[in-house]
């Protein structure tokens, strides 16, 4: 769904008639993150005990979520495509990682279930407001994404190289899911206010 841009991108919203501007460095970084998702998930699923490869690749993958936003600010290369592609990649990444970890038995299926159901509800309830630029990025949304990425990194680390990290990762995973629900409620509330303002 077209959710508010996270990962450090500028807070200013682009207007609906802004050009896509696909050929930018931040968009290239986001596209790289999207393309790396499959090998990251594959290595997590097949990762051998004691191997740092899945951990390192996952850390690099997650860090690009911050890098593309930083580059967009520094290079003044915001784009309509980037405003859509960045949150789409985040959502797909969280879904893919949660699915992989659930299949591997590292986390419970309830995590993926809650995330997907909540995302679908937000997509139905707030998509129009998001496309209109009425949903500003919330600090809860930013925190949710960061906590979930750190949680996934820790549970992968716990499953491969450092078993003690799993406990911390599982706790952060619960925190991340709770923040996911709270952030969704915030976006839905903003969308309702936007609809009411259009009727006024």
Backbone as a chain_set.jsonl record, in Angstrom:
{"seq": "XXXXXXXXXXXXXXXXXXXXXXXXXXXXXXXXXXXXXXXXXXXXXXXXXXXXXXXXXXXXXXXXXXXXXXXXXXXXXXXXXXXXXXXXXXXXXXXXXXXXXXXXXXXXXXXXXXXXXXXXXXXXXXXXXXXXXXXXXXXXXXXXXXXXXXXXXXXXXXXXXXXXXXXXXXXXXXXXXXXXXXXXXXXXXXXXXXXXXXXX", "coords": {"N": [[0.831, -1.188, 0.0], [0.366, 2.384, -0.497], [2.085, 3.736, 1.732], [3.115, 6.167, 4.267], [6.33, 7.517, 3.681], [9.159, 5.922, 4.942], [12.269, 5.271, 6.703], [13.995, 7.46, 6.79], [13.572, 9.344, 4.776], [12.794, 12.603, 3.369], [10.442, 14.681, 5.148], [8.686, 16.297, 3.788], [5.912, 16.25, 1.637], [5.429, 15.014, -1.632], [3.764, 16.453, -4.419], [0.733, 15.308, -6.104], [1.075, 15.594, -8.891], [3.766, 15.465, -9.372], [6.728, 14.493, -11.2], [7.756, 11.085, -11.959], [10.515, 10.537, -11.841], [12.464, 8.276, -12.151], [15.198, 7.652, -12.488], [17.273, 7.945, -10.293], [19.81, 8.108, -7.733], [19.048, 7.355, -5.039], [16.738, 5.827, -5.672], [17.925, 3.745, -7.065], [19.357, 2.485, -5.031], [17.234, 1.639, -3.418], [15.991, -0.123, -5.2], [18.024, -2.008, -5.4], [17.915, -3.036, -2.815], [15.436, -4.276, -2.969], [15.951, -6.258, -4.901], [17.839, -7.762, -3.556], [16.386, -9.083, -1.672], [15.409, -11.705, -2.187], [17.818, -13.42, -2.336], [18.685, -12.909, 0.318], [16.588, -13.952, 1.911], [16.75, -16.603, 1.058], [19.313, -17.385, 1.97], [18.919, -17.122, 4.691], [17.061, -19.131, 5.102], [18.475, -21.418, 4.335], [20.761, -21.197, 5.747], [23.669, -22.285, 7.413], [24.464, -23.62, 10.654], [26.538, -21.592, 12.614], [27.384, -19.968, 10.573], [28.147, -16.732, 9.427], [27.257, -15.485, 7.2], [24.407, -15.188, 6.451], [23.655, -13.371, 8.456], [25.314, -11.111, 8.062], [24.638, -10.357, 5.417], [21.919, -9.812, 5.759], [22.094, -7.655, 7.53], [23.354, -5.757, 5.898], [21.398, -5.508, 3.94], [19.215, -4.45, 5.45], [20.322, -2.016, 6.242], [20.325, -0.462, 3.96], [17.846, 0.636, 3.885], [17.99, 2.893, 5.378], [20.025, 4.218, 4.076], [19.088, 4.954, 1.462], [17.191, 6.941, 2.044], [18.81, 8.852, 3.268], [20.508, 9.568, 1.136], [18.609, 10.662, -0.575], [18.004, 13.009, 0.743], [20.523, 14.32, 0.944], [21.325, 14.574, -1.741], [19.211, 15.832, -2.831], [17.216, 14.409, -4.251], [14.525, 13.582, -4.249], [11.669, 11.692, -5.274], [8.656, 10.833, -7.034], [8.383, 8.135, -7.649], [10.221, 7.014, -5.846], [8.988, 7.663, -3.441], [6.907, 5.894, -3.413], [8.154, 3.423, -3.912], [9.975, 2.922, -1.807], [8.492, 2.469, 0.749], [7.01, 0.283, -0.195], [8.976, -1.626, -0.68], [9.919, -1.943, 1.918], [7.618, -3.085, 3.166], [7.305, -5.449, 1.654], [9.718, -6.632, 2.232], [9.58, -7.063, 5.046], [7.408, -8.823, 5.105], [8.461, -10.945, 3.542], [10.737, -11.738, 5.038], [9.546, -12.436, 7.484], [7.938, -14.563, 6.615], [9.897, -16.388, 5.729], [11.311, -16.894, 8.127], [9.249, -18.003, 9.61], [8.641, -20.348, 8.181], [11.041, -21.621, 8.6], [10.84, -22.168, 11.23], [11.808, -20.487, 13.163], [10.492, -18.274, 14.165], [7.121, -17.675, 15.382], [4.121, -18.398, 13.494], [2.171, -16.55, 13.978], [3.237, -14.017, 13.984], [3.715, -13.271, 11.277], [1.051, -13.496, 10.438], [-0.364, -11.472, 11.899], [0.971, -9.147, 11.0], [0.46, -9.166, 8.21], [-2.384, -9.132, 8.108], [-2.95, -6.703, 9.427], [-1.654, -4.891, 7.696], [-3.22, -5.241, 5.394], [-5.681, -4.269, 6.273], [-5.047, -1.582, 6.72], [-4.371, -0.885, 4.123], [-6.832, -1.034, 2.823], [-8.284, 0.842, 4.268], [-6.862, 3.27, 4.294], [-5.633, 3.891, 1.89], [-6.407, 5.768, -0.129], [-6.115, 8.228, 1.168], [-3.387, 8.157, 1.65], [-2.357, 8.217, -0.966], [-3.122, 10.762, -1.605], [-1.38, 12.211, -0.168], [-1.946, 12.782, 2.46], [-1.192, 11.485, 4.731], [1.119, 11.842, 7.036], [4.472, 10.832, 7.877], [4.875, 8.912, 10.819], [6.399, 8.92, 14.065], [6.07, 6.584, 15.402], [5.652, 4.774, 13.346], [8.178, 4.844, 12.093], [9.741, 3.89, 14.219], [8.638, 1.344, 14.536], [9.417, 0.013, 12.135], [12.222, 0.039, 12.401], [12.571, -1.412, 14.807], [11.496, -3.925, 14.118], [13.26, -4.734, 12.072], [15.685, -4.901, 13.511], [14.945, -6.856, 15.35], [14.516, -9.093, 13.67], [17.114, -9.405, 12.689], [18.446, -10.134, 15.041], [17.149, -12.563, 15.774], [17.863, -14.145, 13.636], [20.609, -14.128, 13.993], [20.619, -15.477, 16.408], [19.807, -17.979, 15.568], [21.914, -18.856, 14.093], [24.668, -17.991, 14.787], [24.877, -16.956, 17.407], [23.286, -18.034, 19.967], [22.146, -16.811, 22.271], [21.186, -14.39, 21.434], [18.702, -14.801, 20.43], [16.675, -14.674, 22.362], [16.502, -11.931, 23.033], [15.855, -10.996, 20.512], [13.326, -12.192, 20.062], [11.783, -10.918, 22.007], [11.944, -8.243, 21.136], [10.654, -8.614, 18.759], [7.99, -9.012, 19.494], [7.515, -6.475, 20.566], [7.845, -4.969, 18.23], [5.688, -5.894, 16.665], [3.524, -5.015, 18.195], [3.935, -2.234, 18.006], [3.511, -2.048, 15.303], [0.764, -2.485, 15.065], [-0.181, -0.283, 16.534], [0.843, 1.859, 15.011], [-0.591, 1.423, 12.662], [-3.222, 1.924, 13.511], [-2.966, 4.633, 13.974], [-2.532, 5.617, 11.349], [-4.944, 4.89, 10.149], [-6.721, 6.442, 11.609], [-5.873, 9.023, 10.843], [-6.53, 8.877, 8.156], [-9.312, 8.706, 8.283], [-9.897, 11.248, 9.318], [-9.038, 12.747, 7.183], [-10.912, 12.037, 5.214], [-13.198, 13.071, 6.392], [-12.591, 15.8, 6.33], [-12.726, 16.296, 3.64], [-15.429, 16.063, 3.174], [-16.409, 18.184, 4.539]], "CA": [[0.0, 0.0, 0.0], [1.154, 3.589, -0.484], [2.204, 4.181, 3.108], [4.056, 7.256, 4.414], [7.702, 7.09, 3.446], [9.962, 5.757, 6.129], [13.665, 5.055, 6.4], [14.798, 8.654, 6.779], [13.313, 10.223, 3.661], [12.315, 13.883, 3.828], [9.063, 14.69, 5.6], [7.84, 17.028, 2.849], [5.188, 15.368, 0.734], [5.416, 15.392, -3.035], [2.42, 16.674, -4.931], [0.32, 14.213, -6.995], [1.51, 15.763, -10.27], [5.221, 15.406, -9.465], [7.198, 13.432, -12.098], [8.238, 9.884, -11.288], [11.975, 10.641, -11.676], [12.958, 6.945, -11.772], [16.646, 7.49, -12.583], [17.976, 8.644, -9.227], [20.659, 7.222, -6.936], [18.265, 6.716, -3.975], [15.879, 4.779, -6.235], [18.789, 2.608, -7.398], [19.641, 1.794, -3.77], [15.996, 0.947, -3.024], [15.82, -1.255, -6.113], [19.009, -3.012, -4.989], [17.366, -3.685, -1.626], [14.361, -5.15, -3.419], [16.531, -7.401, -5.59], [18.589, -8.57, -2.6], [15.488, -9.748, -0.734], [15.345, -13.152, -2.454], [19.003, -14.114, -1.794], [18.72, -12.783, 1.778], [15.657, -14.954, 2.448], [17.275, -17.931, 0.75], [20.428, -17.669, 2.864], [18.371, -17.307, 6.036], [16.396, -20.431, 5.134], [19.442, -22.503, 4.171], [21.979, -20.866, 6.49], [24.195, -23.336, 8.281], [24.835, -23.217, 11.997], [27.89, -21.06, 12.688], [27.679, -19.12, 9.418], [27.832, -15.311, 9.566], [26.829, -14.936, 5.907], [23.04, -14.654, 6.488], [23.603, -12.226, 9.362], [25.959, -9.959, 7.427], [23.847, -9.93, 4.267], [20.699, -9.209, 6.279], [22.455, -6.346, 8.079], [23.582, -4.867, 4.755], [20.081, -5.273, 3.329], [18.423, -3.56, 6.298], [20.948, -0.693, 6.308], [19.998, 0.314, 2.766], [16.601, 1.355, 4.136], [18.414, 4.207, 5.888], [20.919, 4.849, 3.102], [18.367, 5.608, 0.362], [16.6, 8.167, 2.554], [19.892, 9.814, 3.477], [20.922, 10.051, -0.179], [17.544, 11.512, -1.119], [18.153, 14.321, 1.376], [21.804, 14.948, 0.617], [21.406, 14.854, -3.175], [17.958, 16.474, -3.228], [16.7, 13.557, -5.318], [13.218, 12.997, -3.966], [10.923, 11.375, -6.489], [7.366, 10.181, -6.825], [8.62, 6.693, -7.652], [10.863, 6.662, -4.589], [8.013, 7.796, -2.368], [6.108, 4.669, -3.442], [8.981, 2.224, -3.931], [10.622, 2.688, -0.523], [7.632, 1.738, 1.683], [6.629, -1.002, -0.781], [10.095, -2.533, -0.434], [9.896, -2.246, 3.35], [6.54, -4.007, 3.455], [7.615, -6.735, 1.041], [10.841, -7.188, 2.976], [9.099, -7.577, 6.331], [6.605, -10.015, 4.797], [9.343, -12.026, 3.088], [11.573, -12.205, 6.146], [8.68, -13.124, 8.446], [7.546, -15.84, 6.014], [11.068, -17.273, 5.739], [11.593, -17.296, 9.505], [8.15, -18.859, 10.049], [8.856, -21.652, 7.549], [12.223, -22.221, 9.234], [10.526, -22.483, 12.611], [12.534, -19.588, 14.056], [9.476, -17.456, 14.818], [5.775, -18.222, 15.235], [3.35, -17.926, 12.341], [1.309, -15.457, 14.4], [3.893, -12.75, 13.626], [3.371, -12.996, 9.879], [-0.39, -13.325, 10.328], [-0.764, -10.151, 12.389], [1.537, -8.121, 10.123], [-0.247, -9.167, 6.932], [-3.773, -8.704, 8.319], [-2.935, -5.271, 9.729], [-1.313, -4.177, 6.462], [-4.368, -5.279, 4.504], [-6.695, -3.356, 6.809], [-4.588, -0.222, 6.451], [-4.446, -0.683, 2.673], [-8.226, -0.782, 2.472], [-8.829, 1.995, 4.986], [-6.112, 4.522, 4.201], [-4.898, 4.004, 0.626], [-6.73, 7.018, -0.825], [-5.502, 9.333, 1.908], [-1.943, 8.074, 1.437], [-2.076, 8.695, -2.328], [-3.34, 12.206, -1.615], [-0.34, 12.842, 0.63], [-2.526, 13.251, 3.711], [-0.655, 10.73, 5.86], [2.525, 12.135, 7.323], [5.179, 9.742, 8.548], [4.81, 9.01, 12.273], [7.581, 8.38, 14.748], [5.766, 5.187, 15.744], [5.907, 3.997, 12.136], [9.631, 4.715, 11.938], [10.235, 3.017, 15.284], [8.175, -0.011, 14.211], [10.263, -0.58, 11.111], [13.562, -0.172, 12.957], [12.515, -2.487, 15.806], [11.286, -5.199, 13.425], [14.491, -5.115, 11.384], [16.653, -5.326, 14.529], [14.463, -8.124, 15.895], [14.799, -10.143, 12.689], [18.562, -9.605, 12.674], [18.838, -10.845, 16.259], [16.692, -13.957, 15.768], [18.719, -14.845, 12.666], [21.881, -14.321, 14.686], [20.412, -16.52, 17.405], [19.654, -19.278, 14.899], [23.116, -19.227, 13.346], [25.996, -17.806, 15.398], [24.853, -16.541, 18.817], [21.979, -18.46, 20.468], [21.605, -15.906, 23.286], [20.544, -13.253, 20.781], [17.321, -15.143, 20.069], [15.755, -14.215, 23.407], [16.329, -10.491, 22.829], [15.16, -10.828, 19.237], [11.914, -12.56, 20.21], [11.137, -9.85, 22.78], [11.818, -7.095, 20.245], [9.671, -8.97, 17.743], [6.684, -8.715, 20.088], [7.432, -5.009, 20.627], [7.658, -4.499, 16.865], [4.326, -6.214, 16.224], [2.64, -4.091, 18.916], [4.11, -0.93, 17.368], [2.905, -2.161, 13.976], [-0.681, -2.296, 15.253], [-0.408, 1.102, 16.972], [1.077, 2.72, 13.85], [-1.721, 1.23, 11.742], [-4.367, 2.652, 14.065], [-2.702, 6.047, 13.736], [-2.746, 5.911, 9.929], [-6.376, 4.776, 9.875], [-7.349, 7.632, 12.2], [-5.56, 10.152, 9.961], [-7.298, 8.705, 6.92], [-10.699, 9.076, 8.589], [-9.947, 12.707, 9.429], [-8.91, 13.276, 5.821], [-12.207, 11.866, 4.544], [-14.131, 14.025, 6.993], [-12.254, 17.142, 5.866], [-13.198, 16.419, 2.253], [-16.882, 16.217, 3.2], [-16.772, 19.465, 5.189]], "C": [[0.867, 1.238, 0.0], [1.197, 4.208, 0.896], [3.162, 5.349, 3.187], [5.485, 6.756, 4.32], [8.452, 7.017, 4.753], [11.413, 5.637, 5.716], [14.438, 6.333, 6.19], [14.576, 9.573, 5.608], [12.723, 11.52, 4.153], [10.836, 13.841, 4.187], [8.143, 15.381, 4.615], [7.208, 16.068, 1.859], [5.269, 15.894, -0.697], [3.975, 15.553, -3.485], [2.058, 15.574, -5.917], [0.829, 14.346, -8.419], [3.022, 15.799, -10.427], [5.628, 14.295, -10.441], [7.751, 12.248, -11.313], [9.73, 9.961, -10.961], [12.58, 9.282, -11.282], [14.471, 6.839, -11.693], [17.358, 8.358, -11.549], [18.791, 7.627, -8.425], [19.876, 6.589, -5.78], [17.345, 5.608, -4.494], [16.687, 3.542, -6.602], [19.12, 1.796, -6.149], [18.415, 1.014, -3.296], [15.748, -0.27, -3.904], [16.798, -2.376, -5.776], [18.513, -3.768, -3.758], [16.256, -4.667, -2.008], [14.913, -6.416, -4.066], [17.286, -8.329, -4.637], [17.688, -9.378, -1.672], [15.456, -11.261, -0.93], [16.601, -13.876, -1.958], [19.118, -14.017, -0.281], [17.816, -13.839, 2.41], [16.158, -16.373, 2.213], [18.401, -18.321, 1.704], [19.958, -17.852, 4.302], [17.756, -18.709, 6.159], [17.397, -21.585, 5.111], [20.701, -22.299, 5.005], [22.396, -21.96, 7.457], [24.54, -22.764, 9.655], [26.291, -22.75, 12.008], [28.266, -20.152, 11.542], [27.226, -17.68, 9.671], [27.249, -14.725, 8.284], [25.395, -14.421, 5.944], [22.921, -13.403, 7.35], [24.152, -10.978, 8.699], [25.123, -9.445, 6.259], [22.537, -9.278, 4.709], [20.97, -7.817, 6.84], [22.682, -5.331, 6.962], [22.249, -4.513, 4.103], [19.273, -4.262, 4.129], [18.998, -2.147, 6.314], [20.615, 0.162, 5.091], [18.683, 1.064, 2.92], [16.891, 2.755, 4.666], [19.223, 4.959, 4.842], [20.143, 5.573, 2.006], [17.711, 6.908, 0.813], [17.641, 9.255, 2.765], [20.347, 10.407, 2.15], [19.882, 10.974, -0.796], [17.636, 12.92, -0.543], [19.412, 15.03, 0.896], [21.877, 15.389, -0.844], [20.186, 15.584, -3.705], [17.339, 15.725, -4.413], [15.422, 12.839, -4.882], [12.501, 12.73, -5.284], [9.611, 10.707, -6.132], [7.524, 8.665, -6.781], [9.24, 6.252, -6.334], [9.921, 6.716, -3.415], [7.107, 6.571, -2.284], [6.973, 3.426, -3.251], [9.582, 1.903, -2.566], [9.708, 1.962, 0.475], [7.167, 0.394, 1.14], [7.717, -2.039, -0.516], [10.177, -2.918, 1.034], [8.843, -3.29, 3.686], [6.863, -5.404, 2.922], [8.753, -7.42, 1.792], [10.41, -7.79, 4.3], [8.27, -8.837, 6.124], [7.504, -11.196, 4.439], [10.176, -12.607, 4.202], [10.732, -12.964, 7.175], [8.24, -14.489, 7.92], [8.692, -16.843, 6.076], [11.355, -17.793, 7.143], [10.492, -18.197, 10.06], [8.301, -20.263, 9.477], [10.015, -22.384, 8.222], [11.966, -22.594, 10.689], [11.217, -21.592, 13.627], [11.576, -18.682, 14.82], [8.106, -18.105, 14.598], [5.054, -17.624, 14.041], [2.456, -16.737, 12.692], [1.898, -14.101, 14.009], [3.523, -12.343, 12.206], [1.885, -12.72, 9.74], [-0.843, -11.94, 10.748], [-0.284, -9.06, 11.445], [0.745, -8.022, 8.82], [-1.675, -8.652, 7.096], [-3.842, -7.2, 8.577], [-2.627, -4.453, 8.48], [-2.491, -4.135, 5.493], [-5.471, -4.329, 4.963], [-6.319, -1.911, 6.523], [-4.695, 0.084, 4.959], [-5.868, -0.34, 2.238], [-8.712, 0.538, 3.05], [-8.152, 3.317, 4.649], [-5.4, 4.746, 2.871], [-5.149, 5.34, -0.073], [-6.084, 8.216, -0.147], [-3.99, 9.344, 1.713], [-1.563, 8.589, 0.054], [-2.238, 10.206, -2.43], [-2.281, 12.951, -0.809], [-0.82, 13.333, 1.979], [-1.977, 12.525, 4.931], [0.813, 11.053, 6.04], [3.171, 10.966, 8.047], [5.134, 9.966, 10.053], [6.068, 8.419, 12.892], [7.337, 6.934, 15.168], [6.025, 4.286, 14.539], [7.389, 3.787, 11.894], [10.198, 3.736, 12.962], [9.868, 1.57, 15.016], [9.096, -0.703, 13.224], [11.649, -0.904, 11.65], [13.575, -1.343, 13.936], [12.347, -3.842, 15.135], [12.547, -5.664, 12.714], [15.553, -5.602, 12.376], [16.252, -6.675, 15.12], [14.777, -9.288, 14.961], [16.287, -10.45, 12.653], [19.008, -10.428, 13.883], [18.373, -12.297, 16.26], [17.469, -14.776, 14.742], [20.086, -15.115, 13.283], [21.765, -15.438, 15.718], [20.323, -17.913, 16.798], [20.936, -19.75, 14.231], [24.407, -19.14, 14.163], [25.984, -17.478, 16.89], [23.488, -16.844, 19.415], [21.345, -17.486, 21.467], [20.858, -14.73, 22.67], [19.077, -13.526, 20.479], [16.316, -14.612, 21.089], [15.461, -12.723, 23.23], [15.532, -10.235, 21.558], [13.676, -11.129, 19.342], [11.139, -11.496, 20.99], [10.913, -8.631, 21.894], [10.789, -7.356, 19.15], [8.25, -8.669, 18.244], [6.471, -7.204, 20.152], [7.149, -4.437, 19.242], [6.255, -4.736, 16.346], [3.319, -5.285, 16.908], [2.722, -2.698, 18.301], [3.477, -0.914, 15.977], [1.4, -1.905, 14.055], [-0.98, -0.851, 15.631], [-0.221, 2.069, 15.806], [-0.078, 2.625, 12.866], [-2.95, 1.987, 12.226], [-4.206, 4.155, 13.847], [-2.961, 6.445, 12.298], [-4.235, 5.851, 9.579], [-7.122, 5.991, 10.422], [-7.104, 8.859, 11.337], [-6.367, 10.085, 8.672], [-8.761, 9.078, 7.129], [-10.858, 10.583, 8.695], [-9.851, 13.364, 8.05], [-10.226, 13.172, 5.08], [-13.23, 12.863, 5.093], [-13.868, 15.45, 6.519], [-12.713, 17.353, 4.43], [-14.706, 16.629, 2.202], [-17.305, 17.572, 3.756], [-16.891, 20.599, 4.18]], "O": [[2.009, 1.174, 0.454], [0.421, 5.115, 1.195], [3.963, 5.532, 2.27], [5.806, 5.683, 4.83], [8.39, 7.933, 5.572], [11.768, 5.862, 4.558], [15.447, 6.323, 5.485], [15.339, 10.526, 5.446], [12.189, 11.557, 5.262], [10.069, 13.07, 3.61], [6.945, 15.098, 4.59], [7.873, 15.189, 1.311], [5.185, 17.101, -0.925], [3.077, 14.871, -2.991], [2.945, 14.96, -6.51], [1.006, 13.338, -9.103], [3.519, 16.13, -11.503], [4.958, 13.265, -10.511], [8.16, 12.383, -10.16], [10.155, 9.493, -9.904], [13.146, 9.152, -10.197], [14.992, 6.033, -10.922], [17.967, 9.373, -11.887], [18.494, 6.433, -8.439], [20.018, 5.388, -5.551], [17.185, 4.575, -3.844], [16.201, 2.419, -6.469], [19.16, 0.567, -6.197], [18.53, -0.121, -2.834], [15.342, -1.325, -3.415], [16.449, -3.554, -5.854], [18.668, -4.986, -3.665], [16.154, -5.753, -1.437], [14.414, -7.513, -3.819], [17.367, -9.535, -4.874], [18.166, -10.261, -0.961], [15.474, -12.015, 0.043], [16.479, -14.857, -1.226], [19.605, -14.953, 0.352], [18.227, -14.539, 3.336], [16.006, -17.241, 3.072], [18.442, -19.451, 2.192], [20.531, -18.645, 5.048], [17.91, -19.38, 7.179], [17.2, -22.601, 5.778], [21.608, -23.131, 4.975], [21.583, -22.487, 8.216], [24.864, -21.584, 9.793], [27.171, -23.428, 11.477], [29.371, -19.609, 11.532], [26.088, -17.433, 10.07], [26.791, -13.582, 8.283], [25.162, -13.295, 5.503], [22.175, -12.483, 7.016], [23.539, -9.913, 8.76], [24.92, -8.239, 6.123], [22.094, -8.302, 4.103], [20.168, -6.902, 6.649], [22.255, -4.181, 7.066], [22.005, -3.357, 3.758], [18.708, -3.326, 3.564], [18.244, -1.178, 6.391], [20.621, 1.389, 5.182], [18.42, 2.015, 2.185], [16.125, 3.688, 4.428], [19.125, 6.18, 4.728], [20.499, 6.696, 1.648], [17.674, 7.877, 0.055], [17.397, 10.427, 2.482], [20.551, 11.616, 2.049], [20.226, 11.952, -1.461], [17.383, 13.903, -1.239], [19.371, 16.192, 0.492], [22.424, 16.449, -1.15], [20.124, 15.92, -4.887], [16.99, 16.32, -5.432], [15.259, 11.642, -5.116], [12.694, 13.438, -6.272], [9.471, 10.096, -5.072], [6.881, 7.99, -5.977], [8.838, 5.237, -5.765], [10.03, 5.912, -2.489], [6.596, 6.245, -1.212], [6.598, 2.497, -2.535], [9.688, 0.731, -2.202], [10.108, 0.925, 1.006], [6.948, -0.541, 1.911], [7.424, -3.184, -0.171], [10.467, -4.068, 1.367], [9.119, -4.257, 4.394], [6.718, -6.403, 3.626], [8.749, -8.639, 1.966], [10.82, -8.898, 4.645], [8.406, -9.805, 6.873], [7.338, -12.3, 4.959], [10.314, -13.825, 4.312], [11.151, -14.007, 7.679], [8.173, -15.458, 8.676], [8.491, -18.005, 6.431], [11.611, -18.982, 7.332], [10.765, -19.063, 10.891], [8.116, -21.252, 10.186], [9.98, -23.603, 8.395], [12.789, -23.266, 11.312], [11.219, -21.896, 14.82], [11.815, -18.358, 15.983], [7.95, -18.973, 13.739], [5.332, -16.499, 13.627], [2.03, -15.998, 11.805], [1.162, -13.153, 13.737], [3.077, -11.222, 11.962], [1.49, -11.813, 9.007], [-1.618, -11.298, 10.039], [-1.041, -8.146, 11.119], [0.401, -6.925, 8.38], [-2.127, -7.823, 6.307], [-4.689, -6.506, 8.015], [-3.271, -3.434, 8.232], [-2.732, -3.116, 4.846], [-6.114, -3.669, 4.147], [-7.166, -1.108, 6.13], [-5.068, 1.193, 4.577], [-6.079, 0.531, 1.394], [-9.461, 1.269, 2.402], [-8.785, 4.371, 4.707], [-4.636, 5.701, 2.74], [-4.21, 5.973, -0.555], [-5.567, 9.111, -0.815], [-3.38, 10.409, 1.619], [-0.576, 9.308, -0.096], [-1.575, 10.855, -3.239], [-2.281, 14.182, -0.769], [-0.19, 14.199, 2.587], [-2.273, 12.917, 6.06], [1.656, 10.584, 5.274], [2.5, 10.206, 8.745], [5.333, 11.089, 10.518], [6.711, 7.539, 12.32], [8.278, 6.148, 15.277], [6.547, 3.18, 14.68], [7.817, 2.69, 11.533], [11.015, 2.875, 12.637], [10.676, 0.667, 15.236], [9.507, -1.845, 13.431], [12.189, -1.98, 11.395], [14.483, -2.173, 13.901], [12.988, -4.812, 15.539], [12.875, -6.851, 12.743], [16.239, -6.592, 12.12], [17.101, -7.533, 15.364], [15.245, -10.338, 15.401], [16.684, -11.614, 12.593], [19.851, -11.316, 13.757], [19.113, -13.178, 16.698], [17.708, -15.966, 14.95], [20.651, -16.196, 13.116], [22.682, -16.242, 15.887], [20.709, -18.901, 17.422], [21.041, -20.913, 13.842], [25.162, -20.111, 14.225], [26.984, -17.701, 17.572], [22.606, -15.986, 19.376], [20.122, -17.355, 21.498], [19.992, -14.139, 23.314], [18.295, -12.594, 20.292], [15.234, -14.154, 20.722], [14.304, -12.305, 23.273], [14.651, -9.376, 21.524], [12.854, -10.408, 18.777], [9.984, -11.207, 20.678], [9.828, -8.051, 21.892], [10.133, -6.431, 18.672], [7.42, -8.14, 17.505], [5.39, -6.708, 19.835], [6.322, -3.537, 19.09], [5.69, -3.882, 15.663], [2.37, -4.823, 16.274], [1.696, -2.051, 18.094], [2.968, 0.114, 15.533], [0.835, -1.2, 13.22], [-1.923, -0.255, 15.111], [-1.02, 2.988, 15.623], [-0.498, 3.634, 12.298], [-3.641, 2.623, 11.431], [-5.176, 4.861, 13.573], [-3.547, 7.498, 12.043], [-4.726, 6.671, 8.803], [-8.038, 6.507, 9.782], [-8.018, 9.654, 11.116], [-6.829, 11.106, 8.161], [-9.38, 9.692, 6.26], [-11.846, 11.139, 8.215], [-10.485, 14.385, 7.783], [-10.625, 14.11, 4.39], [-14.027, 13.426, 4.342], [-14.806, 16.224, 6.326], [-13.054, 18.472, 4.046], [-15.21, 17.293, 1.297], [-18.407, 18.051, 3.487], [-17.187, 21.733, 4.557]]}, "num_chains": 1, "name": "protein.A"}
